């Protein structure tokens, strides 16, 4: 395989690894966000939302498989009274 082909494979593999790491991060972030809301810790929500926005700006496609969890958290946030 020519060097350019190896480079393309390397980039593709790196992108796959990045997306997997992002999915893992999203899962953890959604879990922590939900826990915070369930425990009345709405003050931490804005910071978590900012991180989710940054993550989405990087690559929105990883939200697809977890859209139900994301939407559930967004509804919970919308219903919370004390979000700053």
C-alpha positions in Angstrom: 0.0 0.0 0.0 1.4 3.4 -0.9 2.2 5.8 1.9 -0.8 8.0 1.1 -3.1 5.0 1.6 -1.5 4.2 4.9 -2.0 7.8 6.0 -5.7 7.7 5.0 -6.1 4.4 7.0 -4.4 6.0 10.0 -6.7 9.0 9.8 -9.8 6.8 9.5 -8.7 4.7 12.5 -8.0 7.8 14.5 -11.4 9.2 13.7 -13.1 5.9 14.7 -11.2 5.9 18.0 -12.2 9.6 18.6 -15.8 8.9 17.9 -15.8 5.9 20.3 -14.1 7.9 23.0 -16.7 10.7 22.4 -19.6 8.2 22.8 -18.1 6.9 26.0 -17.8 10.5 27.3 -21.3 11.3 26.2 -22.7 8.3 28.1 -20.8 9.4 31.3 -21.9 13.0 30.9 -25.5 12.1 30.4 -25.4 9.8 33.5 -23.9 12.5 35.7 -26.2 15.2 34.4 -29.3 13.0 35.1 -27.9 12.1 38.6 -27.4 15.8 39.4 -30.9 16.7 38.3 -32.4 13.8 40.2 -30.5 14.8 43.3 -31.6 18.5 43.1 -28.2 19.7 42.0 -29.5 21.9 39.2 -26.6 24.5 39.7 -24.2 22.1 37.9 -26.5 21.8 34.9 -25.3 24.9 32.9 -21.7 23.7 33.0 -22.6 20.2 31.9 -24.7 21.7 29.1 -21.8 23.8 27.9 -19.6 20.7 27.7 -22.3 18.8 25.8 -22.5 21.7 23.3 -18.7 21.6 22.8 -18.9 17.9 22.3 -21.8 18.3 19.8 -19.9 20.9 17.8 -17.0 18.5 17.4 -19.1 15.8 15.8 -22.8 15.7 16.1 -23.1 12.1 14.6 -22.3 10.4 17.9 -25.5 11.8 19.4 -27.7 9.6 17.1 -27.4 6.4 19.1 -28.1 8.2 22.4 -30.7 10.6 21.2 -33.4 9.2 23.6 -31.1 9.7 26.6 -30.2 13.2 25.4 -33.8 14.2 24.8 -34.9 12.8 28.2 -32.2 14.8 29.9 -33.3 18.0 28.0 -36.9 17.5 29.0 -35.8 17.0 32.6 -33.8 20.2 32.4 -36.7 22.1 30.9 -38.9 21.0 33.8 -36.4 21.9 36.5 -37.3 25.0 38.5 -33.9 26.1 39.7 -31.6 25.9 36.8 -29.3 28.9 36.7 
